[in-house]
Amino acid sequence: MVNFDPTINPIAASLQERLLRLDEVRKIIPLSRPTIYRRIQEGKFPAPLKDGRCSLWEESKVRAYAEQLAEQPQP
């Protein structure tokens, strides 16, 4: 039985949100897989929700990160 309480099950909390797989994330944020996971470890990129072995990102968090990158001055 699946627990749909959003305080217990993070996947249930995101049922109202579109969840993206890594290939979809990379279409929004053109970074390599290793760079994305390194930035997650550094706390700079939104962490995915885990569904077994599958990593899923909330679209709103990925798009917010993309906007944040766009606002940064380019060297």
C-alpha positions in Angstrom: 0.0 0.0 0.0 1.3 3.4 -1.0 1.3 6.1 1.7 0.1 9.4 0.1 0.9 11.5 3.1 3.3 14.2 1.6 5.1 14.5 5.0 6.1 10.8 4.8 6.3 10.1 1.0 8.2 12.7 -1.1 6.9 11.2 -4.3 3.3 11.7 -3.1 4.2 15.3 -2.3 5.1 15.8 -6.0 2.0 14.2 -7.5 0.7 17.6 -8.4 4.1 18.5 -10.0 5.6 17.2 -13.2 8.6 15.0 -12.5 11.5 14.9 -15.0 14.0 12.2 -15.7 17.7 13.2 -16.2 17.5 13.4 -20.0 14.6 15.9 -19.6 16.5 17.9 -17.0 19.5 18.1 -19.4 17.3 19.6 -22.1 16.5 22.5 -19.7 20.0 22.7 -18.0 22.7 21.8 -20.6 25.1 20.2 -18.1 26.7 16.8 -18.2 25.4 14.0 -15.9 28.6 14.1 -13.8 28.4 17.9 -13.4 24.7 17.7 -12.3 25.5 15.1 -9.7 28.6 17.0 -8.5 26.5 20.1 -8.1 23.9 18.1 -6.1 26.6 17.0 -3.7 27.8 20.6 -3.4 24.2 21.7 -2.6 24.1 23.8 -5.7 21.6 21.8 -7.7 18.2 20.5 -6.6 18.4 17.0 -5.4 16.2 14.4 -7.1 13.4 12.4 -5.5 14.2 8.7 -5.6 11.7 6.1 -6.8 13.7 2.9 -6.4 16.7 3.3 -8.7 15.1 6.1 -10.7 15.9 9.8 -10.0 13.2 12.3 -10.7 13.4 16.1 -10.4 10.5 18.4 -9.8 10.2 20.6 -12.9 9.6 23.8 -10.9 12.9 23.4 -9.1 14.8 22.7 -12.3 13.3 25.7 -14.0 14.0 27.9 -11.0 17.6 26.8 -11.1 17.8 27.6 -14.8 16.4 31.1 -14.2 19.0 31.5 -11.4 21.8 30.6 -13.8 20.5 33.0 -16.5 20.5 35.8 -14.0 24.2 35.3 -13.1 26.6 37.6 -14.9 28.6 35.8 -17.6 32.4 36.1 -17.4 
